[in-house]
Each structure stands twice: as C-alpha cells, then as structure tokens.
Amino acid sequence: MSESPGIGEQALNKAAEIGLSSQLDEVENLDVNIKTDPIKMLQGQVDAVTISGEGLVMQQDLRMEELEMQMGNVAINTLSVAFGKIELTKPTEASARVVLTESDINRAFNSEYVRSQLQHQKVHINGQLMSIEPQSVEFRLLDHQKIWLNATIQLKETREIQKVAFSAIPKVSANGETVSLENVEYGGSEDISPELTKALIEQTSEILNLSNFDLEGKSLRVKQIKVEPSKLTLQAEAYVEQIPSA
C-alpha cells in the first residue's frame, strides 16, 4: 500500500471529519486518517484510524486544546463503506492524548453546563440545606503537579457570599477510572462548609476526569495526568462504539 491514501480512504476520511465536526460547536483543525487497503476494506477490516484535532469546542462549551486518538484493527460494516460511512461492527479500544489549557478549564468551570451541575447540588451550611450559585471560579495550573481553585459562591436561600480556595494534586486512581484530588491545602477562611468545599473538589475531579468531555459514541478514561504551568496533559484510554460520518 502506498503512503498516500486511496480514493476510498479519502472519502471515508472526509466523511468522518464532517461527522465529528457536526458534534462540535467550533473546530480549529480536525483530521481523520484511515489506513487500510481495498481488499481489507471489502472484508470489513481497517488497519488503523487516527483522529487529531486542535481547538475542539463541544456543545456544552467545553474546549480541548488538542486531541489525538489512535485505533488499530477496526472492524467495519462493508455495506456502510459503499455509502461513504464508517459503521463499526464491534466496539474498539483506542489510546488518546488530550491537552487542556488553563483557559480551557476556566471556560469549563464557568460554562452554563457545569454551573447548572453545581446549582443542582445542595449542601449543609450552619445546619441548613442550601442551594449554591457559582458567581466566579478561577482555576490555575501550577508547577509541582499542583492545581489551584478560587471560587466565589452565593447561597441561594440567604444570598450570602462564600469564598473557597484550595490547592491540590490530581491523581489517577489505581483502576484508572477516576481522578481524585490529594494533598488538599486550603487558603483563606477555615470555617467554610466542608460540604461546599467537597462539592467543588468533586466538580474539579469530574472535569479533570474528562467525563464531561465524552463525545457521542466515545468515552474517555484517564490513565495518566501531567500538570504544567498553564497546560494539563492527559493520557487516556477511549472506548469507541461509533465513528460519526457525514
């Protein structure tokens, strides 16, 4: 097989690019590269599928600076190929690399999607069950694997303003299924409700765990996390049930 894609591959590449783009609000760059040969394609086999993108903004206003996903030995429906589509006959696993910038994570925290998740939580403060309304959330990526969160929260029932600030080190669980925050150090007042702080810690973990970033037909599970000033890199496994096509 030559290095340049054949006509069949080019058609599938373009169909997949259009299909994936339709799930996104904004795309700076998106490439799908399907490697196979005509005989294997007729047998429903694809050697490899690589998806790479930059500046991908999802429908909940969540943004990824970079996404790279690689799949090997993909089984496809041969009839779907005739219509320029990639229909998987069985789910496949992939490796993925995701880069989020400090700006991306701040955008996620202040998106309507994440804010509504927080607003649906109720916490006990001074013996009363309160609804919370995020006023502002500032997230920073520091060195030494640390993250910093500074949030201003209003209690809906009393209109009282609470401020929560903490630093922590995100860690991937042994089974790779969750990201938790360890070595939490609090800044500011010590009398803030533990439940309010817990709600913010859990939401931070959920964003870093990429559970809010799953695309249709794909779920991401973090295996490794690297924190650098202004940039967060996650190595992940992806479970792919479908590759959207035009």
N, C-alpha and C positions, 0 to 999 in steps of 0.2 A: 504493500500500500504506500502510495506517495504521501509526502508530508502535507501537501495541500489538500483540503477537504474536497470530496467529490460532490457532485450536484445534489445527491440525496442527503448527504451530511449537511451541506449548506442550507438546504430547505428546512431540515429539522432544527438546525441551529437557530435560524431566523424565527421559526415558529415558536420555539421555546423562549427566545428572548422577548418576543411580543407577549407571550402568555405570562411570563414572570413580570414583565413591566406593567401589565394590566392589574396586578395585585398591589402595585406601589403608587404612592402619590407623586413621588419625584424620583428620577434616576439620572445621575450624572453620567454614569457609564455602566453598561452591562453586556457581558459576553458569555455565550454558551458555546462550548466546543465539544462536539460529539465525535468520538473516534471509533470507526468500525470499517468494514468493507462490505460491498454489496451482497456478497454471499452470506455473510454472518447476519446482515440486516434482514435478509429474507428468511433466515432461520430464527429471527426474533432475538438476536444477540447483539449487544453493543459492548465494545471493549472498555470504553471509559466515557464519562461525562464530566466536564469541568465547568463550573459556574463561577465567574468572577465579576464583582461589581464594586462600584465606588459611589458614595453619596446616595445610598438607598433609603428613602423615606417611606415608612409603612403607613397604613391607613389610620393608625392611632397617633400619628405624628411622632413616631419613634424612628430614629435615624441610625444607620450604621455607616461609619466612615468607609470601611472595607469589608467585603465578604468574599471568601474563597471556599468553594466546596468541590470535593472530588469524589466521584463514584466509579467503581470498577465492576466489570462483569454484570451489566444491567440487562435484565430480561424484559423485552418489549413485545407488544401485540403487533404482529406483522401486518395485520389488516389496517391498523391505525396509521402505519407508515405511509400507506398509499394515499391517505388523506392529509399528509403533512403533519401528523401529530405523534407525540411520544406517549404511549399509554403503557405503563408498567404492568406486567402480568403478576408480579410479586414485589412486595416492598424491598428496598435495598438500604444498606447502611453506607454512610459516607463520612469522610473526615471534613472538618470545617475549621476555618480560621476567621474570627470576627474581630475587628478593631472598632472600638468606641472612643471618641474623644471626650474630653471633659465637657465640651459644649453639647455633644450628643446626649450625655447622661443628664445634664441640667435640663435640656429640652424635654427628655422623657419625664422627669420629675414634675415639670411644670405643664405637661400636656393635659388636656381635658380627660383623656383616658385614665391616666394614673391618678390625677386629682380626684376623679369620681370614685376610684377604688378606695382611696383614703377616706373620702366622705361617707362611704358606706360602713366604715368601721365605727364602733362605739367603744369608748374607754371609760374606766372608772377614775374620776378625779375628785378627791375630797369626799369620797363616799357616794358621789353622784355619777350616773351613767350619762356621758356626754358624747355628742357628735362633733367631729373635728372638720375644720375647713382650712386647708393649707393656704396661707397668704403668700409665702415665698419659700423656695427651697434652693439653697446654694450648695452645690456638690463640687468637691475638688479632689484631684488625683495628686498625691504627694509621692515623694521618694520612699524608699524602705518598705515598699508594698502597701503603704497606708492610703486610706481614703478619708475624707473629711466631709461631714454634713452639718449644715447650719440651717435650721428651719424655723420659720415663724408660723405658728398655728393659732387659729381663733377657735374658741369653744362656742359652738353654735347657740347653745341654750343661754349662756351668760354674756356672750360677746367678749369674754376675757381673752387677752393675748398671752400665749405661752411661747417661749423660745427654747428650742432644743438644739444642742450642739454636741457632736462627738466625733472622735476619730476611731478607726478600726482597721483590722487587716482581714480582707476577704480570703476565705479558704474554701477549697472544694472538698466536699465530703468524700470519704473513702470509696463509696459506691458510685461517685461521680454524678449523683442525682440532684444535689443541692449545693448552693453556695451559701455559707454562713459567715457572719462577721465575728471575729475573735479579737481579743485584746482591746475591747472597747474602753475608751477613755473619754470621760465627759468633760465638756467645757461649760463655763457659765454656772447657772444655779444648780444646786444639788437636790432641790426639793421638787423637781419636775416629776410628774406622774410616771412611774415605771411603765405603765401600760401605754402611755403616749410615746415614750421612747421606743418601746418594743414594737409598736405599730410602724414607726419609721424605719427601724432596723429591718423588720420583715419586708417592707416595701423595697428597701435598698437591696436586700438579698435577692428579691424576685427579679428586679431589673438586671442585676449582675448575673443572674442565673439564665438570662435570655428567655425566660418563659413568656414574657410579653412580646418577644420578637419572632415567635414562630410564624412562618408563612404557611399558607394553605397547603396541606399535603406534606409538610415537613416539620419535624420537631427537633430542636437543638438541645443537647445535653453537654454541659461544660465538663471538660476533663482537666484543664489547666488554666490558671489565670495569672497574668503578669501586669502589675501596676507600675507605671512610669509617670513622671510629671506630665500631665495633660493628655496621656494616652493609656488606654486599657486594652490589652490583647488577650483574647480567649481562644484556646484550642478546644474544639468541641467535637462530639460525635453527632451525626444527623441521621434521623430515621426518616427515609423518604418513601412516601406512598404514591406520590404522583409528581410529574413534572408538567406544570401547566403549559398548554400550547395555544397558539392563536386559533 
